[in-house]
């Protein structure tokens, strides 16, 4: 997480922005100005309502944060007035209390007691950097009360802002899965348990059923892909025999060993009342897996399931990835220091004179501001903190754009949302449903507009790199071997190089590309190539070269051309390729070959007499010698 070595442990976290949630929706902070209480008050500044006043200023000294006394197990709680489906909680910590929220827990429930059986823990925080805002996905829990609880003795709890946002229902992954089971009784196929119906009367035909009195019966759904699974819901049979499901185990993983029953255990079912649906959260918060099994160990067992639902989640909180990143804006108000970087400096004070805000020129048409996240991100939410005061209306009409293009300063990228009106809080948070992009642009279209923002926060995760299929691994090159050609030592080289690289290779390591002095040497070379225990390219390079301006062929070693072995004694003319080799199989004829072709070749180890090689110069850096 940006180089910070933080460890996060979660129980039951879910990602707010599921498919089906409309992109560009302005999120309503359900906690804003609601009734908040806390376990104690340290002084006259740090009252509980400071965390729901819509001000993300992280300074306690400026009167923006709560503060309890030093006590055992301090807590803070907000009453949302009615039950909501909660998708995310955003918390801003104070700059004055380093590590102050380490170990804190976020709870959601329908009563004020966090140990109530219906209360759910959204997150357990291992470490929370001071003065920052983090986005905690909560798995669409239902609740009226949101509590931040800090267990331990001599603890002080301080919160600068707690925002609570509505959650959209998450998809049941099992509906798109494929189910199977250890055996089937009559019409009660495994697929009946993932048909989307919680009808619990077996005779209605909506439940799965294994054979009666089976040993270790099981049921399994294949989700087709591996997911981070947090919750499994099981509906028991309602017309009879509810106790049959007692002792069943939910197992999740990617292995089909023992039909998937050896995968790690998510939870155990002690008892589900007849016809009821119980929710099971995996121990530790989540488990990775493609296969979800219901396994009922023991003899003379019968497994009946009227519905199995599987829900997956993102399990890490989302940091503000915009903090201190590179920013640009269309203009800066002359004579001021309201630069583009002011929107990502971590200062959330909405009073422009305090120096925490951007400000473009008053006479500009359609001003813009953008940030480079320095990498492709999946953007879940964007928060813009407006200036306060009589000119706050200037931000109305601002568009949030996300994408990978800087064409026209990013204003052609996809839109996450538009600020169409102002509320009682200067904080505007938009869900962006994991829109992908490197650049975030805020664009205010219209004549003579002024763009002022006191902070822009982007809650996102790095996109996984796209899978790249590696090219097929080429077959290994044949070995380089030294052989005797007549009375000369030659080297058959397993590398594949173009003609000029082959020449330079031979001249660096040996003497030259091979030249043939007689038909007898040609015949001996044919026998040598035919006896090699490995395969060469169809043609191999020799030291054959044609004059660039004529029809004459010569040996680069300087030896005379005493014979030819061209097909049918036909010598390639001036319009042919200038480089030559010979076939490595069958007729072993010489051939003019395109000089760039990658072929094996043969080097000769010495001149044998006082020969003067033909000079050859290449402007290409010889990487074959490195």
Buried (B, 14 or more C-beta within 10 A) or exposed (E): BEEEEBEBEBBBBBBBBBEEBEBBBBBBBBBBEBEBBBBBBBEEBBBBBBBBBBBBBBBBEEBBBBBBBEBEEBBBBBBBEEEBBBBBBBBBBBBBBEEBBBBBBBBBBBEBEBEEEEBBBBBBBBEBBBBBBBBBBBBBBBBBBBBBBBEEEEBBBBBBBBBBBBBBEBBBBBEEBEBBBBBBBEEBBBBBBBBEBBBBBBEEBBBBBBBEEBEBBBBBBBBEEBBBBBBBBBBBBBBEEBEBBEBBBBBBBEBBEEBBBEBBBBBEBEEBEBBBBBEBBBEEBBBBBBBBBBBBEEEEBBBBBBBBBBBBBBBBBBBBBBBEBEBBBBBBBEEEEBBBBBBBBBBBBBEBEEBBBBBBBEEBEBBBBBBBBEEBBBBBBBBBBBBBEEEBEBBEBBBBBBBEBBEEBBBEBBBBBBBEEBEEBBBBBBBBBBBBBBBBBBBBBEEEBBBBBBBBBBBBBEBEEEEEEEEEEEEEEBEEEEBEBEEBBBBBBBBBBBBBBBBBBBBEBBBBBBBBBEEEBBEBBBEBBEEBEEEBBEBBBBBBBBEEEEEEBBBBBBBEEEEEBBEEEEEBEEEBBBBBBBBBEEEBEBBBBEBEBEBBBBBBBEBBEEBEBBEEEEEEEEEBEE
